Amino acid sequence: MKKIILRILILTIIPAIGLSDYLIVSRPATVKESPERKSDIVFRVKTGDTLNLINNEHTNGYYYVQNLDGTTQGWIYKTFVRRYQGTVEPITEDHLAKDSILFYCYGGLPRSVNDASSFEVLKNIGYMVGYSENYKTPIWAAYRLFNANDPQRYPRPTRFRVDKRTLSRIKHEDYTGSGYDRGHMAPNYAISTRFGKEAQKETFYMSNVCPQMPKLNQQTWEALEGIEANVYANEFSEIWTIVGPIFKSNPKTLPRGVSIPDKFFKIILDTEGDNISVLAVIMKQADFGEHSISDFIVTVDSIETLTGLDFFSDLPDSVENAVESSYPDEQWEVEKLLR
């Protein structure tokens, strides 16, 4: 498959913010020696820390900053901070909630283009889902991952939870004995290591799972989730993911009416500075065993055709079209084995 290098200068998507004297850290991050993701770390910052902004403009998406006592300088990626003018306003959970769509879903929410792909948006601490009462599953989940310097693991819950925000109220037992796993769309490990224990619990809502064959769920799909969380998110500083099921026109169902997907898709974006690079894959229920990522590569366009969803519609048309028709460049190392 031909690999096309996608490097796009994005037109302004978000209105410009005014000149700012301070930056407030919105989540744990590192300040680096130079404006590059693989640069040496100068110092670390935590949520709520204040930094002086030395230059008003960013370089490759990095701001040049110094600590408050003025003794140490370095570069921090722009999405780890918020800019403020004049008096510093403390960062709170409310700030993050107000930005929830932007925070988890790059380029705008997916849009339904037919009745079958309609959904209700459910917001959680570490991710969002578009839940379908028609299929009784999510049809997409969106989240953003960033470098986890010292990831903390939490005990895995033993049961999945009914999501009382849904009408279908699918429960843990509705999958029992079906031959299918309760397959996470927004992944337990990736979300818990970035957003904490309560966020992990919310990945165990039944509104976040689809029937998934055990070998796919526990082998190939899980291996891709591991690369996503432990390699891509750490090496690229930040990535954005949209993931979900693909159904046939008349899918089989579990006894409670839960539709069984034919395939699953995952779209991962890296937005280093003003550039976008995309990795899009589709896996079938029967896929398992040792594969390379390259075995599953597709375009976003093909996923849109199969799902009835329109992705990244808030991007300028020229950018959206280029992103959705492209294949991954060399940074994704698509020959990596999923094992």
Residue frames relative to the residue before (quaternion, step in Angstrom):
aa qw qx qy qz dx dy dz
M 1.0000 0.0000 0.0000 0.0000 0.00 0.00 0.00
K 0.4438 -0.7062 0.4858 0.2614 3.50 -0.81 0.97
K 0.2555 -0.7573 0.5842 0.1412 3.53 -0.90 0.95
I 0.1319 -0.7916 0.5941 0.0550 3.56 -0.78 0.99
I 0.3428 -0.7406 0.5415 0.2019 3.54 -0.75 1.04
L 0.1252 -0.7996 0.5859 0.0401 3.52 -0.70 1.13
R 0.1360 0.7553 -0.6275 0.1315 3.51 -0.65 1.15
I 0.0339 0.8448 -0.5256 0.0940 3.55 -0.10 1.30
L 0.3302 -0.6929 0.6018 0.2207 3.51 -1.02 0.80
I 0.2727 -0.7966 0.5204 0.1423 3.56 -0.43 1.22
L 0.4156 -0.6596 0.5647 0.2708 3.51 -1.04 0.80
T 0.6540 -0.5289 0.3492 0.4131 3.56 -1.14 0.46
I 0.1824 -0.7968 0.5722 0.0659 3.54 -0.77 1.12
I 0.7695 0.2650 -0.1227 0.5680 3.54 0.99 -0.90
P 0.5461 -0.6239 0.4260 0.3621 3.61 -0.85 0.84
A 0.5372 -0.6376 0.4461 0.3254 3.56 -1.01 0.83
I 0.2949 -0.7418 0.5736 0.1836 3.54 -1.06 0.75
G 0.6116 -0.6244 0.3625 0.3234 3.50 -1.11 0.69
L 0.7171 -0.4243 0.3388 0.4369 3.50 -1.37 0.20
S 0.0863 -0.8230 0.5614 -0.0091 3.55 -0.80 1.01
D 0.3539 -0.7466 0.5296 0.1918 3.55 -1.09 0.77
Y 0.7955 0.2445 -0.0899 0.5471 3.55 1.17 -0.58
L 0.2027 -0.7190 0.6449 0.1614 3.49 -1.36 0.38
I 0.1677 -0.7498 0.6302 0.1119 3.56 -1.10 0.79
V 0.4091 -0.7213 0.5088 0.2315 3.56 -0.77 1.07
S 0.2558 -0.8062 0.5205 0.1172 3.59 -0.74 1.08
R 0.7830 -0.0373 -0.0274 0.6202 3.59 1.30 -0.12
P 0.6872 -0.4948 0.3079 0.4336 3.62 -1.12 0.49
A 0.0787 0.7990 -0.5836 0.1213 3.55 -0.93 0.97
T 0.3843 -0.6856 0.5583 0.2656 3.53 -1.36 0.00
V 0.2857 -0.7016 0.6244 0.1907 3.54 -1.22 0.64
K 0.2060 -0.8418 0.4964 0.0507 3.55 -0.62 1.20
E 0.6458 -0.5580 0.3808 0.3558 3.51 -1.30 0.46
S 0.7890 0.0556 -0.0178 0.6116 3.58 1.10 -0.67
P 0.5927 -0.6150 0.3873 0.3472 3.64 -1.17 0.44
E 0.4968 0.6053 -0.4515 0.4277 3.55 0.65 1.21
R 0.5795 -0.6374 0.3822 0.3344 3.56 -0.99 0.83
K 0.7424 0.3999 -0.2299 0.4859 3.61 1.05 -0.68
S 0.3921 0.7320 -0.4720 0.2959 3.57 1.24 0.24
D 0.6129 -0.5544 0.4149 0.3805 3.57 -1.24 0.47
I 0.4633 -0.6744 0.5105 0.2645 3.55 -1.17 0.71
V 0.2916 -0.7541 0.5674 0.1561 3.56 -0.92 0.98
F 0.7509 -0.2243 0.1375 0.6058 3.56 0.96 -0.91
R 0.4283 -0.6949 0.5246 0.2416 3.54 -1.31 0.32
V 0.1530 -0.7759 0.6056 0.0885 3.56 -1.18 0.60
K 0.2659 -0.7558 0.5771 0.1579 3.56 -1.24 0.47
T 0.7132 -0.4463 0.3220 0.4342 3.54 -1.29 0.29
G 0.7898 0.2976 -0.2407 0.4793 3.57 -0.88 1.00
D 0.5045 0.6413 -0.4369 0.3787 3.61 1.23 -0.20
T 0.3063 -0.7410 0.5733 0.1685 3.55 -1.19 0.67
L 0.0777 -0.7848 0.6145 0.0212 3.56 -1.03 0.87
N 0.4131 -0.6659 0.5537 0.2817 3.55 -1.14 0.61
L 0.3237 -0.7355 0.5659 0.1844 3.55 -0.97 0.91
I 0.2724 -0.7920 0.5279 0.1412 3.59 -0.56 1.16
N 0.7848 0.1418 -0.0692 0.5993 3.58 0.91 -0.94
N 0.4882 -0.6887 0.4549 0.2836 3.57 -0.94 0.87
E 0.7262 0.3848 -0.2290 0.5216 3.57 1.07 -0.71
H 0.3731 -0.7172 0.5362 0.2428 3.56 -1.19 0.53
T 0.2885 -0.7297 0.5974 0.1657 3.56 -1.30 0.47
N 0.8264 -0.0461 -0.0250 0.5607 3.59 -0.59 1.16
G 0.7024 -0.4588 0.2642 0.4758 3.56 1.13 0.60
Y 0.6331 0.5220 -0.3232 0.4714 3.61 1.29 0.02
Y 0.2960 -0.7165 0.6042 0.1841 3.55 -1.13 0.79
Y 0.3454 -0.6967 0.5844 0.2317 3.56 -1.14 0.70
V 0.0113 0.8348 -0.5401 0.1064 3.57 -0.54 1.24
Q 0.1384 -0.7439 0.6340 0.1598 3.51 -1.38 0.03
N 0.5605 -0.5836 0.4517 0.3759 3.54 -1.22 0.42
L 0.7107 -0.5179 0.2712 0.3913 3.57 -1.21 0.47
D 0.6891 0.4567 -0.3078 0.4709 3.60 1.05 -0.57
G 0.5044 -0.7142 0.3807 0.3010 3.58 1.33 0.13
T 0.5191 0.6863 -0.3917 0.3258 3.58 1.22 0.18
T 0.7977 0.2148 -0.0886 0.5565 3.59 1.13 -0.56
Q 0.1270 -0.7914 0.5960 0.0486 3.55 -0.96 0.94
G 0.1827 0.7781 -0.5927 0.0998 3.54 -1.28 0.35
W 0.5239 -0.6397 0.4833 0.2878 3.54 -1.35 -0.10
I 0.0470 -0.7889 0.6126 0.0083 3.57 -0.98 0.90
Y 0.4963 -0.6744 0.4552 0.3027 3.56 -0.93 0.90
K 0.6019 -0.6580 0.3369 0.3021 3.54 -0.93 1.04
T 0.6795 0.5083 -0.3151 0.4249 3.61 1.02 -0.64
F 0.6057 0.5482 -0.3627 0.4483 3.60 1.26 -0.04
V 0.7540 0.3245 -0.1700 0.5452 3.59 1.28 -0.13
R 0.2248 -0.7184 0.6282 0.1967 3.52 -1.40 0.15
R 0.3773 -0.7404 0.5181 0.2025 3.55 -1.02 0.85
Y 0.0515 -0.7852 0.6171 0.0053 3.55 -1.09 0.83
Q 0.2902 -0.7447 0.5793 0.1601 3.51 -1.12 0.74
G 0.8153 0.1869 -0.1546 0.5258 3.58 -0.89 0.92
T 0.8416 -0.0862 0.0929 0.5250 3.56 -0.95 -0.95
V 0.4469 -0.7035 0.4899 0.2557 3.54 -0.89 0.96
E 0.2068 -0.7589 0.6084 0.1054 3.54 -0.94 0.96
P 0.4329 -0.7227 0.4607 0.2794 3.64 -0.62 1.01
I 0.4576 -0.6706 0.5115 0.2815 3.55 -1.10 0.74
T 0.0401 -0.7948 0.6055 -0.0015 3.59 -0.95 0.84
E 0.6716 -0.4671 0.3714 0.4392 3.54 -1.31 0.14
D 0.5880 0.5859 -0.3710 0.4164 3.58 1.11 -0.61
H 0.6117 0.5447 -0.3538 0.4516 3.58 1.04 -0.74
L 0.6750 0.4868 -0.2994 0.4667 3.56 0.92 -0.88
A 0.6449 0.5320 -0.3241 0.4427 3.58 0.99 -0.83
K 0.6360 0.5379 -0.3325 0.4423 3.59 0.98 -0.81
D 0.7375 0.3811 -0.2049 0.5186 3.56 1.12 -0.68
S 0.2654 0.8420 -0.4585 0.1020 3.57 1.26 0.20
I 0.6594 0.4914 -0.3352 0.4597 3.61 0.89 -0.78
L 0.6685 0.4807 -0.2900 0.4878 3.57 0.90 -0.92
F 0.6496 0.5570 -0.3217 0.4053 3.56 0.98 -0.86
Y 0.8116 0.2888 -0.1260 0.4920 3.60 0.95 -0.84
C 0.7941 0.3063 -0.1121 0.5128 3.58 1.09 -0.58
Y 0.2174 -0.8168 0.5233 0.1083 3.58 -0.07 1.29
G 0.8404 0.2045 -0.1502 0.4788 3.56 -1.01 0.83
G 0.6905 -0.4843 0.2748 0.4616 3.58 1.21 0.42
L 0.6198 -0.5407 0.4170 0.3868 3.54 -1.27 0.42
P 0.5431 -0.5582 0.4910 0.3904 3.59 -1.15 0.49
R 0.2261 -0.7697 0.5836 0.1262 3.55 -1.13 0.67
S 0.4187 -0.6945 0.5313 0.2450 3.53 -1.07 0.82
V 0.1821 -0.8002 0.5626 0.1003 3.58 -0.91 0.88
N 0.7726 0.1552 -0.1511 0.5968 3.60 1.28 0.14
D 0.7002 -0.4885 0.3197 0.4109 3.57 -1.28 0.31
A 0.6412 0.5576 -0.3294 0.4115 3.58 1.00 -0.80
S 0.7457 0.3952 -0.2181 0.4901 3.59 1.11 -0.64
S 0.3505 0.7335 -0.5113 0.2787 3.60 1.16 0.46
F 0.0170 -0.8123 0.5814 -0.0441 3.56 -1.10 0.64
E 0.3151 -0.6854 0.6138 0.2330 3.52 -1.43 0.17
V 0.3824 -0.7329 0.5146 0.2274 3.59 -0.85 0.94
L 0.0750 -0.7682 0.6357 0.0111 3.55 -0.92 1.02
K 0.2089 -0.7981 0.5585 0.0859 3.59 -0.69 1.12
N 0.0580 -0.7836 0.6186 0.0016 3.53 -1.00 0.91
I 0.7296 -0.4318 0.2778 0.4518 3.58 -1.24 0.15
G 0.8424 0.2135 -0.0787 0.4884 3.58 0.74 -1.02
Y 0.8014 0.1384 -0.0663 0.5781 3.58 1.22 -0.04
M 0.2706 -0.7107 0.6170 0.2024 3.53 -1.41 0.11
V 0.1163 -0.7743 0.6131 0.1049 3.56 -1.20 0.51
G 0.2826 -0.6650 0.6502 0.2348 3.49 -1.37 0.39
Y 0.1297 -0.8363 0.5315 0.0353 3.57 -0.26 1.29
S 0.2306 -0.7830 0.5696 0.0964 3.55 -0.94 0.98
E 0.3098 -0.7371 0.5720 0.1829 3.57 -0.69 1.07
N 0.5641 0.5955 -0.3776 0.4296 3.56 1.23 -0.45
Y 0.7735 0.3167 -0.1629 0.5242 3.58 0.82 -1.00
K 0.2978 -0.7677 0.4969 0.2739 3.59 1.27 -0.46
T 0.6298 0.4189 -0.3488 0.5534 3.53 1.11 0.88
P 0.5566 -0.5065 0.4817 0.4490 3.57 -1.26 -0.04
I 0.2348 -0.7425 0.5919 0.2080 3.59 -1.15 0.44
W 0.7745 -0.0077 -0.0984 0.6248 3.56 1.32 0.07
A 0.0900 -0.7332 0.6674 0.0942 3.51 -1.34 0.42
A 0.1071 -0.8020 0.5870 0.0281 3.58 -0.98 0.85
Y 0.1234 0.7776 -0.6059 0.1138 3.55 -1.00 0.86
R 0.2455 -0.7409 0.6009 0.1722 3.51 -1.30 0.28
L 0.1741 -0.7858 0.5903 0.0608 3.54 -0.97 0.94
F 0.0982 -0.7787 0.6182 0.0421 3.52 -1.16 0.67
N 0.7310 -0.4399 0.2960 0.4295 3.54 -1.30 0.24
A 0.1699 -0.7659 0.6145 0.0829 3.57 -0.77 1.06
N 0.2861 -0.8097 0.4887 0.1542 3.56 -0.12 1.30
D 0.7933 0.0173 0.0357 0.6075 3.57 0.98 -0.89
P 0.1121 -0.8567 0.4978 0.0759 3.60 0.51 1.17
Q 0.2284 -0.7665 0.5890 0.1152 3.54 -0.94 0.94
R 0.2646 -0.7675 0.5675 0.1370 3.55 -0.88 0.96
Y 0.1744 -0.7647 0.6140 0.0881 3.53 -1.17 0.71
P 0.6069 -0.5484 0.4088 0.4047 3.61 -1.12 0.52
R 0.4541 -0.6871 0.4998 0.2680 3.55 -0.97 0.87
P 0.4673 -0.6595 0.4986 0.3132 3.64 -0.83 0.86
T 0.4518 -0.7134 0.4735 0.2504 3.57 -1.06 0.71
R 0.7834 0.2213 -0.1204 0.5682 3.58 1.21 -0.40
F 0.4134 -0.6627 0.5627 0.2708 3.52 -1.30 0.47
R 0.3940 -0.7550 0.4963 0.1687 3.55 -1.13 0.74
V 0.4947 -0.6065 0.5314 0.3243 3.55 -1.16 0.70
D 0.2556 -0.7361 0.6026 0.1724 3.58 -0.98 0.83
K 0.2759 -0.8154 0.4918 0.1310 3.56 -0.25 1.30
R 0.5236 0.6093 -0.4208 0.4214 3.58 1.27 0.03
T 0.6570 0.4986 -0.3059 0.4756 3.60 1.25 -0.36
L 0.5039 -0.6329 0.4922 0.3213 3.56 -1.23 0.44
S 0.6586 0.5488 -0.3090 0.4118 3.57 1.04 -0.80
R 0.1285 -0.8401 0.5145 0.1138 3.60 1.18 -0.62
I 0.1013 0.8043 -0.5723 0.1241 3.58 0.83 1.00
K 0.1633 -0.8121 0.5574 0.0561 3.56 -0.91 0.92
H 0.7500 -0.4201 0.2900 0.4205 3.51 -1.37 0.36
E 0.7045 0.4999 -0.2747 0.4223 3.59 0.83 -1.00
D 0.5560 0.6327 -0.3944 0.3673 3.60 1.17 -0.39
Y 0.6843 0.4298 -0.2820 0.5171 3.60 1.26 -0.27
T 0.5026 0.6927 -0.4146 0.3092 3.60 1.20 -0.46
G 0.8383 0.1599 -0.1483 0.4997 3.56 -0.87 1.01
S 0.4982 0.6904 -0.4071 0.3309 3.60 1.26 0.08
G 0.4726 -0.6544 0.4547 0.3764 3.56 1.18 -0.54
Y 0.6777 0.4404 -0.2795 0.5182 3.57 1.34 -0.01
D 0.4400 -0.6475 0.5545 0.2824 3.53 -1.20 0.65
R 0.4472 -0.5900 0.5790 0.3416 3.51 -1.37 0.24
G 0.1122 -0.8573 0.5018 0.0242 3.56 0.06 1.32
H 0.3994 -0.7167 0.5247 0.2270 3.56 -0.66 1.15
M 0.2759 -0.6938 0.6315 0.2090 3.54 -1.17 0.66
A 0.7097 0.2343 -0.1790 0.6398 3.63 0.77 -0.95
P 0.3735 -0.8037 0.4182 0.1992 3.61 -0.39 1.22
N 0.5957 -0.6009 0.4281 0.3175 3.52 -1.10 0.88
Y 0.7318 0.4540 -0.2642 0.4342 3.60 0.59 -1.16
A 0.6875 0.4949 -0.3011 0.4378 3.59 0.75 -1.02
I 0.6863 0.4747 -0.2906 0.4682 3.59 0.89 -0.89
S 0.6804 0.5052 -0.3083 0.4321 3.61 0.85 -0.90
T 0.6944 0.4735 -0.2911 0.4569 3.60 0.97 -0.76
R 0.6986 0.4230 -0.2795 0.5049 3.62 1.22 -0.20
F 0.8293 0.2479 -0.0875 0.4931 3.57 0.93 -0.84
G 0.6188 -0.6252 0.3176 0.3541 3.60 1.24 0.09
K 0.7787 -0.4107 0.2522 0.4017 3.49 -1.43 0.12
E 0.6756 0.4873 -0.3111 0.4574 3.60 0.87 -0.87
A 0.6242 0.5232 -0.3348 0.4738 3.57 1.06 -0.70
Q 0.6131 0.5455 -0.3452 0.4553 3.58 1.04 -0.75
K 0.6402 0.5339 -0.3324 0.4411 3.59 0.90 -0.89
E 0.6787 0.5050 -0.2999 0.4410 3.57 0.99 -0.80
T 0.5735 0.5557 -0.4023 0.4477 3.61 1.18 -0.26
F 0.6575 0.4981 -0.3048 0.4761 3.59 1.26 -0.25
Y 0.3428 0.6761 -0.5429 0.3615 3.56 1.15 0.60
M 0.5020 -0.6457 0.4811 0.3157 3.57 -1.05 0.72
S 0.5690 0.5821 -0.3803 0.4391 3.59 1.25 -0.25
N 0.6810 0.4665 -0.2759 0.4924 3.60 1.29 -0.11
V 0.7033 0.4561 -0.2698 0.4738 3.62 1.20 0.09
C 0.1635 -0.7457 0.6397 0.0898 3.50 -1.36 0.53
P 0.5660 -0.5561 0.4549 0.4044 3.62 -1.15 0.39
Q 0.0425 0.8025 -0.5875 0.0952 3.55 -0.67 1.14
M 0.5081 -0.6482 0.4660 0.3233 3.57 -0.89 0.91
P 0.5778 -0.6442 0.3694 0.3387 3.60 -0.85 0.95
K 0.6810 0.4923 -0.3197 0.4379 3.62 0.85 -0.84
L 0.6257 0.5048 -0.3398 0.4882 3.57 1.07 -0.65
N 0.6863 0.5093 -0.2832 0.4351 3.57 0.79 -1.06
Q 0.7840 0.3745 -0.1688 0.4654 3.56 0.83 -1.02
Q 0.7307 0.3712 -0.2369 0.5218 3.59 1.22 -0.18
T 0.8441 0.2384 -0.1384 0.4598 3.57 -0.15 -1.28
W 0.6773 0.4846 -0.2966 0.4674 3.59 0.87 -0.93
E 0.6578 0.5061 -0.3058 0.4666 3.57 0.95 -0.88
A 0.6317 0.5342 -0.3350 0.4510 3.59 1.02 -0.76
L 0.6471 0.4994 -0.3207 0.4786 3.59 1.00 -0.78
E 0.6217 0.5311 -0.3397 0.4648 3.61 1.01 -0.75
G 0.6475 0.5245 -0.3188 0.4517 3.57 1.03 -0.76
I 0.6505 0.4926 -0.3131 0.4860 3.59 0.96 -0.82
E 0.6234 0.5547 -0.3270 0.4435 3.57 1.00 -0.86
A 0.7536 0.4132 -0.2136 0.4644 3.58 0.80 -1.05
N 0.7960 0.3639 -0.1623 0.4557 3.58 0.84 -0.98
V 0.7342 0.3549 -0.2206 0.5351 3.59 1.21 -0.40
Y 0.7531 0.4062 -0.2457 0.4554 3.59 0.41 -1.18
A 0.7034 0.4713 -0.2924 0.4446 3.60 0.71 -1.02
N 0.6895 0.4739 -0.2842 0.4682 3.58 1.01 -0.73
E 0.7076 0.4589 -0.2742 0.4622 3.59 0.92 -0.83
F 0.7526 0.3980 -0.2111 0.4803 3.58 1.00 -0.79
S 0.4848 -0.6783 0.4047 0.3756 3.61 1.34 -0.04
E 0.7943 -0.1214 0.1127 0.5845 3.61 0.97 -0.80
I 0.0142 0.7755 -0.6311 0.0102 3.55 -1.07 0.81
W 0.2668 -0.7301 0.6080 0.1613 3.54 -1.31 0.45
T 0.0800 -0.8177 0.5700 0.0073 3.58 -0.89 0.93
I 0.0452 -0.7194 0.6902 0.0636 3.51 -1.27 0.69
V 0.0032 0.8097 -0.5816 0.0776 3.56 -0.79 1.06
G 0.2262 0.7968 -0.5436 0.1356 3.57 -1.11 0.53
P 0.6131 -0.5643 0.4182 0.3615 3.55 -1.35 0.00
I 0.2144 -0.7122 0.6459 0.1721 3.52 -1.40 0.27
F 0.1655 -0.8181 0.5486 0.0482 3.57 -0.70 1.12
K 0.4705 -0.5933 0.5617 0.3333 3.53 -1.29 0.43
S 0.6973 -0.4917 0.3136 0.4168 3.58 -1.26 0.27
N 0.7820 0.1041 -0.0640 0.6111 3.60 1.08 -0.67
P 0.0836 -0.8585 0.5038 0.0468 3.58 0.42 1.20
K 0.5202 -0.5788 0.5200 0.3521 3.53 -1.26 0.48
T 0.2147 -0.7886 0.5662 0.1074 3.56 -1.18 0.50
L 0.5025 -0.5663 0.5492 0.3539 3.50 -1.39 0.26
P 0.7252 -0.4635 0.2678 0.4330 3.65 -1.15 0.37
R 0.7070 0.4397 -0.2738 0.4816 3.63 1.00 -0.67
G 0.6306 -0.5723 0.3271 0.4097 3.59 1.24 0.18
V 0.4163 0.6921 -0.4862 0.3337 3.61 1.22 0.24
S 0.3689 -0.7543 0.5026 0.2058 3.58 -0.65 1.12
I 0.3313 -0.7427 0.5557 0.1728 3.53 -1.05 0.87
P 0.3730 -0.7472 0.5007 0.2276 3.64 -0.56 1.10
D 0.4443 -0.6522 0.5488 0.2758 3.51 -1.30 0.49
K 0.7917 0.0144 0.0577 0.6080 3.56 1.07 -0.88
F 0.2611 -0.7300 0.6032 0.1874 3.53 -1.40 0.01
F 0.1934 -0.7762 0.5894 0.1127 3.56 -1.12 0.69
K 0.0404 -0.7537 0.6536 0.0565 3.52 -1.33 0.39
I 0.0798 -0.7724 0.6299 0.0118 3.56 -0.93 1.01
I 0.0385 -0.8000 0.5986 -0.0148 3.59 -0.68 1.09
L 0.1253 -0.7943 0.5927 0.0453 3.57 -0.89 0.99
D 0.1332 -0.7200 0.6719 0.1110 3.52 -1.21 0.68
T 0.0796 -0.8160 0.5725 0.0054 3.58 -0.72 1.06
E 0.0196 0.8229 -0.5632 0.0725 3.55 0.59 1.18
G 0.8228 -0.0430 -0.0156 0.5665 3.55 -0.55 1.17
D 0.7611 -0.3142 0.2591 0.5048 3.58 -0.76 -1.05
N 0.5622 0.5949 -0.3845 0.4268 3.58 1.20 0.46
I 0.1789 -0.7547 0.6199 0.1193 3.56 -1.22 0.58
S 0.0069 0.7539 -0.6570 -0.0052 3.53 -1.06 0.85
V 0.1615 -0.8297 0.5336 0.0283 3.58 -0.85 0.96
L 0.0878 -0.7347 0.6694 0.0667 3.51 -1.24 0.70
A 0.0154 0.7955 -0.6036 0.0508 3.60 -0.66 1.12
V 0.0001 -0.8052 0.5918 -0.0382 3.58 -0.90 0.96
I 0.1339 -0.7307 0.6591 0.1170 3.52 -1.37 0.40
M 0.0650 -0.7747 0.6282 0.0313 3.56 -1.00 0.91
K 0.3835 -0.7041 0.5543 0.2236 3.56 -1.09 0.81
Q 0.6517 -0.5139 0.3829 0.4058 3.56 -1.23 0.41
A 0.7028 0.4806 -0.2654 0.4524 3.59 1.07 -0.72
D 0.5170 0.6485 -0.4252 0.3624 3.61 1.21 -0.06
F 0.2725 0.7230 -0.6086 0.1806 3.55 -0.96 0.93
G 0.6390 0.5239 -0.3874 0.4088 3.55 -1.28 0.07
E 0.7206 -0.4500 0.3135 0.4241 3.54 -1.29 -0.21
H 0.1098 0.7600 -0.6280 0.1260 3.52 -0.79 1.14
S 0.3532 -0.6451 0.6014 0.3121 3.53 -1.33 0.08
I 0.6508 -0.5130 0.3799 0.4111 3.55 -1.22 0.45
S 0.6137 0.5950 -0.3431 0.3894 3.57 1.03 -0.79
D 0.5714 0.6083 -0.3799 0.3989 3.61 1.18 -0.45
F 0.7755 0.3760 -0.1645 0.4798 3.59 1.15 -0.55
I 0.4390 0.7415 -0.4347 0.2617 3.60 1.24 -0.03
V 0.0223 0.7596 -0.6481 0.0496 3.53 -1.09 0.93
T 0.5003 -0.5932 0.4985 0.3863 3.55 -1.27 -0.32
V 0.6099 -0.5260 0.4353 0.4022 3.56 -1.26 0.34
D 0.5735 0.5938 -0.3734 0.4232 3.59 1.05 -0.67
S 0.6842 0.4851 -0.2933 0.4589 3.58 0.88 -0.91
I 0.6263 0.5226 -0.3356 0.4711 3.58 1.08 -0.67
E 0.6249 0.5349 -0.3346 0.4598 3.58 0.99 -0.78
T 0.6447 0.5290 -0.3201 0.4495 3.59 0.95 -0.85
L 0.7237 0.4564 -0.2401 0.4585 3.58 0.94 -0.91
T 0.7546 0.4115 -0.2077 0.4670 3.61 1.08 -0.63
G 0.3664 -0.7180 0.5129 0.2951 3.59 1.08 -0.57
L 0.5587 0.5698 -0.3953 0.4548 3.56 1.21 0.56
D 0.2527 -0.7365 0.6099 0.1474 3.53 -1.20 0.66
F 0.1612 -0.8167 0.5512 0.0562 3.59 -0.51 1.20
F 0.8649 0.1938 -0.1233 0.4463 3.55 -1.36 0.44
S 0.2566 0.8231 -0.4786 0.1662 3.58 1.13 0.61
D 0.6096 0.5509 -0.3627 0.4397 3.61 1.22 -0.21
L 0.5421 0.5979 -0.4092 0.4257 3.59 1.26 -0.13
P 0.6007 -0.5164 0.4403 0.4227 3.59 -1.16 0.39
D 0.6263 -0.5899 0.3517 0.3688 3.59 -0.99 0.84
S 0.6598 0.5183 -0.3256 0.4359 3.59 0.90 -0.85
V 0.6627 0.4866 -0.2976 0.4853 3.57 1.05 -0.78
E 0.6449 0.5287 -0.3182 0.4509 3.57 0.90 -0.94
N 0.6765 0.5020 -0.2989 0.4484 3.58 0.85 -0.95
A 0.6644 0.4996 -0.3074 0.4631 3.58 0.98 -0.80
V 0.6406 0.5224 -0.3210 0.4623 3.58 0.97 -0.86
E 0.7464 0.4578 -0.2359 0.4215 3.55 0.77 -1.05
S 0.7096 0.4290 -0.2689 0.4901 3.60 1.19 -0.33
S 0.5990 0.6245 -0.3415 0.3668 3.58 1.25 -0.19
Y 0.3358 -0.6816 0.6089 0.2279 3.49 -1.41 0.29
P 0.6448 -0.5662 0.3378 0.3866 3.62 -1.13 0.49
D 0.3839 -0.6938 0.5543 0.2528 3.54 -1.16 0.63
E 0.7761 -0.4153 0.2322 0.4138 3.54 -1.35 0.07
Q 0.5555 0.6415 -0.4050 0.3404 3.62 1.09 -0.47
W 0.6541 0.5412 -0.3134 0.4255 3.60 1.14 -0.57
E 0.2419 -0.8023 0.5152 0.1797 3.60 1.24 -0.25
V 0.0311 0.8787 -0.4751 0.0342 3.54 0.82 1.07
E 0.5782 0.5597 -0.4011 0.4377 3.61 1.20 -0.01
K 0.3743 0.7178 -0.4969 0.3127 3.59 1.25 0.10
L 0.3944 -0.7191 0.5232 0.2317 3.56 -1.00 0.83
L 0.3170 -0.7196 0.5903 0.1826 3.55 -1.10 0.80
R 0.3517 0.7279 -0.5133 0.2881 3.54 -0.08 1.26
